[in-house]
Amino acid sequence: MTKVFLLILLLQPDDTVVQNIVEVMACPPKKYLDLQFEPQRKAGLIKNWVAYCLPTDFNPKSKKGLGI
């Protein structure tokens, strides 16, 4: 079974990192993410942001751990 996760990392003005991961049906277009986070960056609410879309295989036959 494959699931898709969206990982969003926000670099805060105090240099801390806020992370959020959610399951999504499909990877969102970059334009959508730009519209959501670039205004926050330009306003100084966040220093920077990055997002990763991660298809993850939860195959029960696999003997490897996830992400290894």
Secondary structure, 3 states (H helix, E strand, C coil): CEEEEEEEEEECCCCCEEEEEEEECCCCCHHHHHHHHHHHHHCCCCCEEEEEEEEEECCCCCCCCCCC
